[in-house]
Amino acid sequence: MLWNKWNNDIVVAFRGTVGKVSGVQDMKFYYTEVPRQQMPGSCDGCKVQVGFQENWLSLREEVLDKVK
């Protein structure tokens, strides 16, 4: 996580594939609709890759706590 205090930007980066577990997540590259109740601010009909969505939802609370 990186904070640019001059522009008040926050950048959150996720590491790439490491090991079998993240490899399995990478194989979930098909798309599903974004769950609006879990991702407020998303658009109607937006799609996300399932593996990324599962990873994001498992980390969401921790990431949002850090950026508040």
Disulfide bonds with the S-S distance in Angstrom:
Cys43-Cys46 1.45
